[in-house]
Amino acid sequence: MIALRQTVYPVNHRIIIDLPLDFNTEKVEVIVLAIEEQQKKPNAIRKFGAGKDQIVIHDSFYEPLEDFKEYT
């Protein structure tokens, strides 16, 4: 299957999709989905180190997994 994804803007309730030159086919299926505009969040001032101590990596993280012992 060859797939093509584009975001286009309708003009007078019409859309135009430009296909690549190597997109050779006699018939295509077109699905039109409306894109909801996402509200932009105000930029928060990020403080260096604000996430410190929120993620913990255990010492056993780097130990070989039981399921893969036969490969080591």
C-alpha positions, 0 to 999 in steps of 0.5 A: 500500500502506498500512503500519502498524508498532507494537511491542506486548507480548503478554499471555497469548500474544495481541496486540491491534493498534489500527488508526487510524480512517482505516485502512479495509480488509477484510483485512490481512496480519500478520507477527509478529517477536520483538524481541531485547532489546539489552544496554545498554552502560555509559555511557562518559565522553566527552571533548571533542575525543577525535575530533580529527584522525580525520576529514580533509576534503580541499581538493577536497571542495568542488570541482564533481564531473566528472559534474555539470559540465553543470549548472553 
